[in-house]
Amino acid sequence: MRNVAETWKTDELNVIREHKVIIAYLSKCFAISKRAVRPKVRPGLRQVAFRLKRESEVGPFSQILEDGRTSR
């Protein structure tokens, strides 16, 4: 988590909280026939999300989610 926070130039606590939300979301998505509401980006990470979107980078969690959707 520290490496991610350093790469994103943000607070480690924001990354830990976001990780917790993402893991809960992914577990709901992969539950048998259960759909979950996509979580909102935390205010502390919005600038990072905008930058990643501009650079067209697909993060590891987004990749897992996309792979899961295509395999169903």
Backbone hydrogen bonds in HBPLUS format (Angstrom, degrees):
<---DONOR---> <-ACCEPTOR-->    atom                        ^
c    i                          cat <-CA-CA->   ^        H-A-AA   ^      H-
h    n   atom  resd res      DA  || num        DHA   H-A  angle D-A-AA Bond
n    s   type  num  typ     dist DA aas  dist angle  dist       angle   num
A0005-ALA N   A0001-MET O   2.92 MM   4  6.15 163.6  1.94 151.0 155.7     1
A0006-GLU N   A0002-ARG O   2.85 MM   4  6.07 155.5  1.91 149.7 156.5     2
A0007-THR N   A0003-ASN O   2.88 MM   4  6.07 158.8  1.93 147.8 153.8     3
A0008-TRP N   A0004-VAL O   2.86 MM   4  6.04 160.8  1.90 153.7 158.9     4
A0009-LYS N   A0005-ALA O   2.83 MM   4  5.69 111.0  2.31 131.2 147.9     5
A0010-THR N   A0005-ALA O   2.98 MM   5  5.16 162.4  2.01 144.5 150.4     6
A0009-LYS N   A0006-GLU O   3.18 MM   3  4.80 143.7  2.32  90.2 100.9     7
A0015-VAL N   A0011-ASP O   3.41 MM   4  6.82 155.3  2.48 145.8 151.9     8
A0016-ILE N   A0012-GLU O   2.97 MM   4  6.29 157.9  2.02 152.5 158.7     9
A0017-ARG N   A0013-LEU O   2.96 MM   4  6.16 164.3  1.99 150.2 154.2    10
A0018-GLU N   A0014-ASN O   2.93 MM   4  6.08 161.4  1.96 147.8 153.4    11
A0019-HIS N   A0015-VAL O   2.89 MM   4  6.00 155.4  1.95 146.8 153.8    12
A0020-LYS N   A0016-ILE O   3.07 MM   4  6.32 155.4  2.14 146.7 152.5    13
A0021-VAL N   A0017-ARG O   3.12 MM   4  6.44 157.6  2.17 148.9 154.3    14
A0022-ILE N   A0018-GLU O   2.88 MM   4  6.11 162.0  1.91 153.8 159.0    15
A0023-ILE N   A0019-HIS O   2.91 MM   4  6.07 163.3  1.94 153.5 157.6    16
A0024-ALA N   A0020-LYS O   3.11 MM   4  6.28 160.4  2.15 145.1 150.3    17
A0025-TYR N   A0021-VAL O   2.95 MM   4  6.16 156.2  2.01 147.0 154.0    18
A0026-LEU N   A0022-ILE O   2.84 MM   4  6.08 163.7  1.87 155.6 159.5    19
A0027-SER N   A0023-ILE O   2.97 MM   4  6.12 156.9  2.02 147.2 153.4    20
A0028-LYS N   A0024-ALA O   3.12 MM   4  6.35 149.8  2.21 142.4 150.0    21
A0029-CYS N   A0025-TYR O   2.92 MM   4  6.20 154.2  1.99 148.7 156.6    22
A0030-PHE N   A0026-LEU O   3.00 MM   4  6.17 150.3  2.09 148.7 155.2    23
A0031-ALA N   A0028-LYS O   3.29 MM   3  5.19 155.1  2.35  97.0 104.3    24
A0045-LEU N   A0042-ARG O   2.90 MM   3  5.41 154.8  1.96 117.6 125.7    25
A0046-ARG N   A0043-PRO O   3.46 MM   3  5.34 170.4  2.47 102.6 105.3    26
A0049-ALA N   A0045-LEU O   2.94 MM   4  6.23 158.7  1.98 153.6 159.8    27
A0050-PHE N   A0046-ARG O   2.88 MM   4  6.16 159.2  1.92 154.7 159.9    28
A0051-ARG N   A0047-GLN O   2.99 MM   4  6.16 158.3  2.04 143.5 149.5    29
A0052-LEU N   A0048-VAL O   2.90 MM   4  6.14 162.6  1.93 154.0 158.4    30
A0053-LYS N   A0049-ALA O   2.96 MM   4  6.11 152.6  2.03 145.0 152.7    31
A0054-ARG N   A0050-PHE O   2.93 MM   4  6.17 156.7  1.99 148.7 154.9    32
A0055-GLU N   A0051-ARG O   3.00 MM   4  6.21 153.8  2.07 147.7 154.7    33
A0057-GLU N   A0052-LEU O   3.05 MM   5  5.39 156.4  2.11 157.7 159.1    34
A0056-SER N   A0053-LYS O   3.10 MM   3  4.90 152.6  2.18  97.4 105.6    35
A0063-GLN N   A0059-GLY O   2.95 MM   4  6.16 153.8  2.02 150.9 158.7    36
A0064-ILE N   A0060-PRO O   3.07 MM   4  6.28 156.0  2.13 142.7 148.2    37
A0065-LEU N   A0061-PHE O   3.02 MM   4  6.24 160.0  2.06 147.1 152.5    38
A0066-GLU N   A0062-SER O   2.88 MM   4  6.09 163.2  1.91 151.8 156.0    39
A0067-ASP N   A0063-GLN O   2.88 MM   4  6.04 161.2  1.91 150.4 155.8    40
A0068-GLY N   A0064-ILE O   2.95 MM   4  6.11 152.0  2.03 144.8 152.5    41
A0069-ARG N   A0065-LEU O   3.02 MM   4  6.28 147.2  2.13 145.5 154.3    42
A0070-THR N   A0066-GLU O   3.07 MM   4  6.31 154.7  2.14 149.7 155.7    43
A0071-SER N   A0067-ASP O   3.15 MM   4  6.24 137.2  2.34 140.0 150.3    44
